[in-house]
Amino acid sequence: MIARILAATAALGLATLPAASQSLPEAARGWTVTLGGTVSAVPLWMGSSRLGPTIMPRLSLRAPGAKEHFSSFDDGIAPALIDLGWLRAGPNASIVGARRAGDDSRLAGLTDVGFTIEAGAFAELFPVEWLRLRAAVRHGIGGHAALVGNAGADVIWRPDSRWTVSAGPRTFFGSDRYASRYFSVSAAESLASGLAAYQAHGGLMKYGAVAQVAYRFDGGWTVTGFAAYDRLAGSAAAGPLVTQRGSANQLTVGSSVTYSFTLGR
């Protein structure tokens, strides 16, 4: 049902594109735009053993004449402004929801972490058609206001022109400031929450793997189902919030609907 709502909303918003494309500057014509939304069940907060719903946007760009490439649900907003076929790069943005003590009793006594927009850049390599290597670096705006990065790979199998199946490893890194915002427990927070005081340090925050299956319909629509497993590591896994009130095992499941169209057509 949620996927249908997303599809209907996107269709309504795209209905005026053909008319609008007539006034596009020549430099914009021929670019392929992919947009849509992702609905998933994710940990309520990093380290939580409980899942909650979330909705995220998806956006990518492909230059005129460039070959269509694989993308994953966890890429974030990633328009490729450089596209050489074997190398793609551009800005990268991701949204991280707020962590509020009032939303979960297990967070009582801990300082809230506000809504965060992570902005930065990504680069990905395709050494062969069936393998993607990808890395991104971003900095939080608002919320955690810290440096983060992720790296991973995807093995890609296309049994026919409509189906795409993929799976691969993932790693996620955070700075000292990031680790401290989410996993440290100050003396004051210790008194208020009952957790032991703890100082977290940056580095590898989690590692895991993702898998997804995508099916392309006629008319530019694609529906994707996905799942991801992560294991918290280092200071994140050792913190009292995780060991006493959460879990180092993190699961994500969900689906997305996207629509692709070419500007100027």
N, C-alpha and C positions, 0 to 999 in steps of 0.2 A: 504493500500500500504506500509506504513512504517513497519507494522508488517511482511509483506512478505519479505521486505528487510532484517530485523533483522533475520528472520528465515533462509533465504538463506545464509546470512553471517555466521551465527552460523553453519549451515550445512557444509559449505565449510571449516571452521576452524576445525570442528570435524572429517572431513573425514580421517585424518591421525591418529586418536586416536587408532584404533585397532592395527595398526602396532607398534605405540609407546608404547602401554601397554605391549608388550612382554618383554620390558627391564625394567619394573617397579620393584623396590625392593619389597620383600615379604610383608613388613609392609604397603605398599600402596595399595596392592591388596584387593579388596572387598569393598573399600569405594565408596559410591555413590555421584557423583558430579552433582549439578544442576546449570546451568549457563544460562544466557540470558540477555535480555534488556527490559527496560521499557520506553515507550513514553507517555508523559503526558502534559497537559496544567496546569500550576501552576501560582500563582501570580508572576509578574515580580520582585517584591521584597517584603519582609515581610511587610504587611500592604498595598500593592498595591491593587487597585480595578480592575486592568487589568491583563489578563492572557497572558502567553507566553509559547512556546513549550520548552520541555527539554527532554533529553535522559539520562537514568541512567543504570548502569550495575546491574545484580543480580547474586549472587553466594552463594551457601550453600553446606555443606558437611554432609554426614550421615555415621556413622561408620558401619563396617561390621556387619550384623545381627540386626542392630537397626531398629526399626519400623519407617516408614515414617510418618512425622508430618506435620501439617499445617504450612504454612508461609504466610506472608502478603507482599504486594507490598512496604510498608513503612518500612520493616525490615532493609533495607540497605544490605551491604555485611556482612553476618553473618554465617560463618562456625561453626557448633557446635562441638567443640573439646571434650566436656563432654556431653555424651548422655546416661542418665539412664532411658529413656522412659518418666518418670514423670518429670524429670529435665533435661534441656539442657542449656549449657552455652558455651561461647567462645568469640573470638574477634568480634568487630563490627566496621564497617567503613561506613561513609556516605559522600557524596559530596555536597557542597553548592556552587552554582555559584556566581560569583562576582556581586557586586552592584556598578554600575558606573553611575556617574551623566550624562555622555554623552549618556547613553542608554535611558534616560527618562527625559523629560524637568521638571517633577515634582521633580526631585532630584537635580536640578541645585543649586549650592552653597554648597552642602553637600559633605563631605569627602568620597571618594571611599572606599569600603570594598572589598578586593581582594578575589580571588578564595580560598576556604577553603576545606581541607580534615579533617573530624572529625574522630578521631580514639579512640577506647576504648573497652568496653566489654558489653556483654548482658547476661541476664539470663531469662529463662522462665519456668513456671510451668504448668503442665497439671493435675489439681486436679481430673478432670474427662475427658473423651475422647473428649467431645464436648466443653470444655472451656480451653482457654489459657490465662495465666497471664504473662505479659512480661514487663521488665524494662531494660534500657540501660543507660550507662554514657559514654560520649565521650569528648575529648578535641580537639579544633580546631588547625590545623597546617596551618600557613599562615592565611590570611584573618582575621577572628575575633579573633583567638588565645584565645578562652575562653572556660569555662566549660559549657557543656549542658547535659541535661538528658531528657528522656521521659519514660512514663509508660502508659500501657493500657491493655485492655482485648479484647478477641474475642470469641463470641459465634459461634460455627461451626456446620453446618448442611450438611450432605452428603446424598442426596436422593438416589444416587446410586454410583457405583464405579467410574464414570466419572465426576460427578458434585460435586463441593464444594461451598457452599454459606456461607458467614460469615459477621458479623457486630459487632462493639463494640466501646467503648469510647477510647479517646486518651488525654493525657496531655503532655505538653512540658515545660521544665524549662530552664532558663538560668542564668548565674552568672551576677554580676554587670557589669563586663567587656563586656559580651555579650550584655546586654541591652543597655549599653552606646554606643557600636559600631553601633548599628542599629537604636536606637531611641533617643539618646541625641542630642541636638543642642547646639553647643558651641556659645560663643559670636561672634566669627569670622564667623561661619556658619550662624548665625542669620542675620548678616549684608549682607552676600552674597546671602542668600536664601529668605529673607523676612519672615522666620518663627520665632516665639518667641523662645528665649533661653530656654532650657529645659534639666534637668538632669534625666535620666531614671535609675531605680534600678532593680536589678535581682529578680528572683522569678518565679512564674507561668507566662509564656509568652503567652500561648494559650491553649485552650481546645476544644474538638470537638468529632467527630465520623467518622468512616470509614466503608465502605461496599464494598465487592467484590464478584464476581462470577467467578469461574474457571472451565474450561472444559479440560479434559485430553484426548488426542488422542492416538492412538496406536503408538508405537515406541518411547515413552518417551517425546513427545511434549505436552506442556500445554499452553493454551491461557487464559488470565485473563483480565477481565474488572473491573474497580474500580472507586470509587468516595469518596471524603473526604470533610468534612466541618469543619473549625476551626473558633473559635472566639477569637480574641486577648484579653488579659487580663492585668490588672495591669498597670505598666508603659508603656507597649507596646501600649495598647489601648488608653491611655490618652495623648500620645505624639502628638505634633502639626503636625508632618509629616503624621500621620494616620488620625487625626481628621480633618485636613484641606485639605489634598491632597490624601488621600487613604480611606481605609475602614477597620473596625475591623472584617468584615466578609470575610473569606478566603475560596475559593473553589478550589479543585483539581479534575481533571477527566483524565482517561487515560487507557492504556492497556499494557500488557506485554506478551512476548513469552519466554518460558524457555524450556530447553532440559536437561533431566536427563540420566546419563549413569553410569555404574559401572566399576571401574578400574580393569583391568586384565581380562576382559571378551571380 
